Amino acid sequence: MREEKDYTYRSMQEERKYGLYWYSGLWTVLRPILIALTVGVLVVGIVSTVGNRLYDEFAAPVDPQDPTEYGFEIVSGESLNRVAGNLEKAGLIRNKTVFKYYCDFAGMGQKIQVGSYQLTKGMTLSEIADRLTTGDGNPMVRNITLIPGETVEEFAAKLQQNGVLERTDTFLSLCRTGEKFTDYYYIADLRNTRSSRDRKYMLEGYLAPNTYEVYVTATEEELIRKLLSQTEAVFPTAYEERAEELGLSMDQVLTLASMIEKEAGKGDFARVSAVFHNRLKANMKLESDVTIHYITGIRRMALSQSDLRTDSPYNTYLYAGLPLGPICNPSPDAIRAALYPDETLVAQNYLFFCAKEPESGELYFSRTRAEHERAVAVYSPLWKQYDQKRGIGE
């Protein structure tokens, strides 16, 4: 009996020992997990507390219990920074910097509109921003686009049509004289040339084609300055050095580029440039139809004899060399082509080109006058048909 009791006692001891080992092993596994969970809860609590405090201090509605509507006005020309400051002064937001960053992050910075609004101190930042971007439909800024190849007159007419300008006379007068823009060195240099007074528009060719964001209150002078400032970017120092290598001034490069822009599609820019360079080198008249178009304002594919006899320093059928100045505002690609003509056509001395079927935009290039005249005989009937279709007679 005693042996049985001893055995039973030992069994109980062993079971207790093994049980302790099991609990000890389980605790070893759970202990770091519990510590991590505890730390995580503490961190979340701290972050949440700090986040709530920052939100309450900078971004929360000023007074969620105040339903009173307060008038707030945004006038034309005010920047986002000014609007945010006025909201803070009016007690409608807690912090102007937070509001400004929120609008920028949400892509609303350029969408805030002029108008009178009714806002409450219980509105959130997002609610106020949403309200200010719907407004009365009058944006603080708008986009204007000058398309490559557009003339000063075409651009002015488009600005008027789109409601940017009420009238075009002031804009055109500023472009005609250029006298307000002599702080740009290239305009100052241009006005000092003897021939500048005879130009149709002093600034023709110097308004860089692009899309620009401008204030709705921008004046004609401010609009022009926006475009002139981009001209330096599209005519860097490397281009000035290249022009000097070719014996050309910046104005001559822009003039040549404007002709290239009007004569061809982008794929033929360098080849048309090569023909013009070869003709200039040979002291030949450039005989470019697009210079006649600039004088008459009519884009006729088949020029009449009266067109060809038009007495103007822009008429490259009457006068050798480049026309008096640019005939449109050229693209960066046309400017580059004017400086870097197609080397193969230059080397092979191509001197002529003409349009094929007008709507295709393709050109036919020739080296000799005889070859050119044969091409004209083939394609000129198509030019006349094209003019007739558009209601343009001789």
C-alpha positions in Angstrom: 0.0 0.0 0.0 2.8 2.3 0.9 4.5 1.7 -2.4 1.2 2.6 -4.2 1.0 5.9 -2.2 4.6 6.8 -3.1 3.9 6.1 -6.7 0.8 8.2 -6.7 2.6 11.1 -5.0 5.5 11.0 -7.5 3.0 10.9 -10.4 1.3 14.0 -9.0 4.6 15.8 -8.6 5.6 15.0 -12.2 2.3 16.2 -13.6 2.6 19.4 -11.6 6.1 19.9 -12.9 5.1 19.2 -16.5 2.1 21.5 -16.1 4.4 24.3 -15.0 6.7 23.7 -17.9 3.7 24.0 -20.3 2.5 27.3 -18.7 6.1 28.6 -18.7 6.5 27.9 -22.4 3.2 29.5 -23.2 4.2 32.6 -21.3 7.5 32.8 -23.1 5.6 33.0 -26.4 2.8 35.3 -25.3 5.0 37.8 -23.3 6.6 39.6 -26.2 3.2 39.7 -28.0 1.5 41.2 -25.1 4.3 43.8 -24.6 4.1 44.7 -28.3 0.3 45.1 -28.1 0.6 47.2 -25.0 3.2 49.5 -26.7 1.1 49.6 -29.8 -2.0 50.7 -27.8 0.1 53.4 -26.1 1.5 54.7 -29.4 -1.9 54.8 -31.1 -3.2 56.6 -28.1 -0.4 59.1 -28.1 -0.7 59.7 -31.9 -4.4 59.9 -31.6 -4.2 62.4 -28.8 -1.6 64.5 -30.6 -3.5 64.3 -33.9 -6.8 65.3 -32.2 -5.0 68.2 -30.5 -3.5 69.4 -33.8 -6.8 69.0 -35.6 -8.6 70.9 -32.8 -6.1 73.6 -32.9 -5.5 74.1 -36.7 -8.1 72.3 -38.8 -11.4 71.8 -36.9 -14.4 74.0 -37.5 -14.0 77.2 -35.5 -17.4 76.8 -33.8 -19.4 73.7 -34.7 -22.4 75.0 -32.6 -22.6 78.4 -34.5 -25.0 78.1 -37.5 -24.8 81.9 -38.2 -24.0 82.7 -41.8 -21.3 85.3 -42.4 -20.7 87.1 -45.6 -17.3 86.6 -47.3 -16.2 88.1 -50.6 -13.4 87.3 -53.0 -12.5 90.1 -55.3 -10.8 89.8 -58.7 -7.1 89.4 -58.6 -6.8 88.0 -55.1 -4.3 85.1 -54.6 -5.0 81.9 -52.6 -2.7 83.2 -49.9 -4.7 86.4 -49.6 -8.0 84.5 -49.5 -6.7 82.2 -46.8 -5.5 85.2 -44.8 -8.9 86.9 -45.1 -10.7 83.7 -44.0 -8.6 83.6 -40.9 -9.1 87.3 -40.1 -12.9 86.8 -40.5 -12.7 83.9 -37.9 -14.0 81.4 -40.4 -10.9 79.1 -40.3 -8.3 78.5 -37.6 -5.1 78.7 -39.6 -4.5 80.2 -43.0 -1.4 78.1 -43.7 -3.3 74.8 -43.1 -6.1 76.0 -45.4 -3.7 77.0 -48.2 -1.8 73.7 -48.0 -5.1 71.8 -48.0 -6.3 73.6 -51.1 -3.0 73.0 -52.9 -2.9 69.3 -51.9 -6.5 68.9 -53.0 -5.9 70.6 -56.4 -8.2 73.5 -55.6 -5.6 76.2 -55.5 -6.3 77.6 -58.9 -10.1 76.9 -58.9 -11.2 79.4 -56.2 -13.5 81.9 -57.8 -14.5 85.5 -57.5 -17.8 86.0 -55.7 -19.8 86.6 -52.5 -20.3 83.7 -50.2 -22.3 82.8 -47.1 -20.1 80.7 -44.8 -20.5 79.5 -41.2 -18.0 78.9 -38.4 -19.3 75.3 -38.2 -18.0 74.4 -41.7 -15.0 72.2 -42.2 -12.0 73.1 -44.3 -13.2 70.9 -47.1 -16.7 72.4 -47.0 -15.3 75.9 -47.2 -12.9 75.0 -50.1 -15.7 73.3 -52.0 -18.0 76.3 -51.6 -15.2 78.7 -52.8 -14.5 76.6 -55.9 -18.1 76.7 -57.1 -18.6 80.4 -56.6 -20.5 82.4 -59.2 -18.6 81.1 -62.2 -16.0 83.8 -62.5 -12.5 82.2 -62.0 -9.6 84.2 -60.6 -7.4 82.9 -63.4 -7.8 81.5 -66.9 -5.7 80.0 -69.7 -4.8 81.7 -72.9 -3.2 79.8 -75.8 -1.1 81.2 -78.7 -0.9 78.5 -81.4 2.3 78.3 -83.4 1.9 80.1 -86.7 -0.7 82.6 -85.4 -0.2 86.2 -86.2 -0.5 89.1 -83.7 -3.9 90.0 -85.3 -5.2 86.4 -85.2 -4.2 86.1 -81.6 -5.8 89.4 -80.6 -9.1 88.4 -82.4 -9.1 85.1 -80.5 -8.6 86.9 -77.2 -11.6 89.1 -78.0 -13.7 86.2 -79.1 -12.9 84.3 -75.8 -13.8 87.3 -73.7 -10.2 88.0 -72.6 -10.3 91.4 -74.3 -13.2 93.7 -74.9 -11.5 95.3 -77.8 -8.3 94.6 -79.7 -7.1 98.1 -80.5 -4.9 98.6 -77.3 -3.4 95.1 -77.7 -2.6 95.7 -81.3 -1.2 99.2 -80.7 1.2 97.8 -78.1 2.3 95.1 -80.4 2.7 97.6 -83.3 5.1 99.9 -81.6 6.8 97.8 -78.9 7.8 100.9 -77.1 6.5 99.7 -73.7 8.8 96.6 -73.8 12.3 98.0 -74.3 13.3 96.4 -71.0 13.5 93.2 -73.0 16.9 93.4 -74.7 15.8 91.9 -78.0 13.0 94.4 -78.3 15.3 97.3 -77.5 17.8 96.1 -80.1 15.0 95.7 -82.6 13.6 99.2 -82.1 17.1 100.6 -82.8 17.2 99.2 -86.3 16.4 101.6 -89.2 13.7 99.3 -90.7 11.8 98.7 -87.5 9.4 101.7 -88.0 8.1 100.1 -91.3 7.1 96.8 -89.6 3.5 95.9 -89.5 3.9 94.8 -85.9 7.2 95.2 -83.9 6.4 92.3 -81.7 5.4 89.9 -84.5 7.4 86.7 -84.1 8.4 87.5 -80.5 5.3 86.2 -78.7 6.2 82.7 -77.8 3.5 80.2 -78.6 2.3 78.3 -75.5 -0.5 78.0 -73.0 -0.4 80.6 -70.2 -2.3 81.0 -67.0 -3.2 84.6 -66.4 -5.3 86.6 -64.0 -8.7 87.6 -65.3 -7.8 91.2 -64.5 -4.6 91.1 -66.5 -4.2 94.2 -68.7 -3.1 94.0 -72.4 0.5 95.0 -71.4 0.6 92.2 -68.7 -0.6 89.6 -71.2 2.0 90.6 -73.7 4.8 90.6 -71.1 3.7 87.0 -70.1 4.4 85.9 -73.7 7.6 87.9 -74.2 9.1 86.5 -71.1 9.0 83.0 -72.6 10.9 84.1 -75.7 14.2 84.0 -73.9 13.5 80.4 -72.9 12.9 79.3 -76.5 16.0 81.2 -77.8 18.8 80.3 -75.3 22.5 81.3 -75.5 23.3 78.2 -77.6 20.9 79.5 -80.3 22.5 82.9 -80.2 25.9 81.3 -80.7 24.6 79.2 -83.6 23.0 82.2 -85.2 26.3 84.0 -85.0 27.9 81.1 -86.8 25.4 81.5 -89.6 25.8 85.2 -89.8 22.2 85.8 -88.7 20.7 88.0 -85.9 18.0 86.8 -83.6 15.5 88.8 -85.6 16.6 87.2 -88.8 16.3 83.7 -87.3 12.8 84.4 -86.0 11.9 85.8 -89.4 13.1 82.7 -91.2 11.4 80.5 -88.6 8.1 82.2 -89.1 8.3 81.5 -92.9 9.2 77.9 -92.2 6.2 77.6 -89.8 3.7 78.8 -92.4 5.2 76.9 -95.4 5.4 73.4 -94.0 4.3 70.8 -91.5 6.8 69.9 -88.7 8.2 67.0 -90.6 9.4 69.2 -93.5 10.7 72.1 -91.4 14.4 71.3 -91.8 14.0 70.7 -95.5 12.2 74.0 -96.2 14.9 75.7 -94.1 17.6 74.1 -96.3 15.9 75.5 -99.5 15.7 79.0 -98.0 19.3 78.9 -96.8 20.5 77.8 -100.2 18.6 80.6 -101.9 19.9 83.2 -99.5 23.4 81.9 -100.2 22.8 82.2 -103.9 21.4 85.7 -103.6 18.1 84.4 -105.0 14.7 85.9 -104.1 13.0 83.6 -101.6 9.6 83.7 -103.6 7.7 82.5 -100.6 3.9 82.5 -101.0 3.3 82.9 -97.2 4.9 86.3 -97.2 2.2 87.4 -99.7 -0.5 85.9 -97.4 0.8 88.0 -94.6 0.4 91.2 -96.7 -3.0 90.5 -98.1 -4.5 88.5 -95.2 -5.8 85.9 -97.7 -4.3 82.4 -97.9 -4.6 81.8 -101.6 -2.8 78.7 -102.9 -2.7 79.9 -106.5 -1.3 83.5 -106.3 -2.6 86.0 -108.7 -0.4 88.5 -110.7 -1.7 91.3 -108.5 -0.7 89.4 -105.4 2.8 89.0 -106.8 3.1 92.7 -107.7 2.1 93.9 -104.2 4.7 96.5 -103.3 5.7 95.7 -99.7 9.0 95.0 -98.0 7.4 91.7 -96.9 7.0 90.6 -100.6 9.8 88.1 -101.2 8.8 87.9 -104.9 9.7 91.6 -105.4 12.6 91.9 -102.9 15.6 89.7 -102.3 16.6 88.4 -98.9 14.4 87.9 -95.9 11.2 89.9 -95.5 11.1 93.0 -93.3 10.3 90.9 -90.2 8.6 87.8 -89.0 5.2 87.0 -90.5 3.8 85.0 -87.5 4.9 83.7 -84.2 6.9 80.5 -84.8 7.2 77.4 -82.7 10.4 76.2 -81.0 10.7 73.5 -83.7 10.6 76.0 -86.5 13.2 78.1 -84.7 15.5 75.1 -84.4 14.9 74.2 -88.1 15.9 77.8 -89.1 19.2 77.3 -87.2 19.8 73.7 -88.3 18.6 73.1 -91.9 18.6 69.6 -93.4 22.3 69.0 -94.2 21.6 66.6 -97.1 19.4 69.1 -99.0 21.9 71.9 -98.3 24.7 69.8 -99.7 22.7 68.8 -102.8 21.7 72.5 -103.3 17.9 72.1 -103.4 16.5 75.5 -104.4 12.7 74.9 -104.9 9.7 73.4 -103.3 6.0 73.5 -103.9 2.8 72.1 -102.4 1.4 68.8 -103.7 -2.3 68.2 -103.1 -3.1 71.1 -100.7 -5.1 69.1 -98.1 -2.3 66.5 -97.7 0.2 69.1 -96.6 3.0 67.3 -98.6 5.7 69.3 -100.4 7.7 68.5 -103.6 11.4 69.5 -103.5 13.4 70.2 -106.6 17.0 71.2 -107.3 16.5 72.9 -110.7 14.0 75.5 -112.0 13.0 73.2 -114.8 12.1 70.4 -112.4 10.2 72.8 -110.2 8.2 74.2 -113.2 7.2 70.6 -114.2 6.0 70.0 -110.6 4.0 73.3 -110.6 2.3 72.3 -113.9 1.2 69.1 -112.3 0.0 70.5 -109.0 -1.2 74.0 -109.7 -4.7 72.8 -111.0 -5.2 71.2 -107.6 -4.3 74.6 -105.9 -6.9 76.4 -107.9 -9.6 73.8 -107.1 -8.7 74.1 -103.4 -9.1 77.9 -103.6 -12.4 77.6 -105.4 -13.7 75.1 -102.9 -13.0 77.6 -100.1 -14.6 80.4 -102.1 -11.4 82.2 -102.8 -11.1 83.5 -106.4 -8.5 85.5 -108.2 
